[in-house]
Amino acid sequence: MRIAGITIPEKKRLEIGLTAVFGVGRPTAQRILREVGVSPDKRPGDLNEKEEHAVRRAIESLRIEGDLKREIAGNIKRLKDIGSYRGMRHTRRLPARGQRTKTNSRTVRGNVRKTMGSGKKKVEKK
């Protein structure tokens, strides 16, 4: 089963498999399946053609994949252009939501660590 150019994993339950589409999480997948009337425990291969078409139509009505990524990138670009604090944090590749940076955010900032102590070995006198 393919939706919006993404192959839904055949081995996983439909509720979990739909999260392979960018912009569809567990709550959205559960809501879609409830609206369409399909059991979340079904596998993608077990769906009949009518159910599959209904699920595909429901997901494609949402903002997903490329459109969502474009919108997110546009929002970040707007923040950078107006020079807001959050935009500056994005520009500097730092956390934008108030997280601490002294001990965390290592993956974004690079693994720069300060060593404790002087870093020299003391020579013993005889």
Secondary structure, DSSP 8 states (H G I E B T S, - for coil): -EETTEE--SSS-HHHHGGGSTT--HHHHHHHHHHHT--TTS-GGG--HHHHHHHHHHHHTS--HHHHHHHHHHHHHHHHHHT-HHHHHHHTT--SSS---SSS-HHHH------SS-S-------
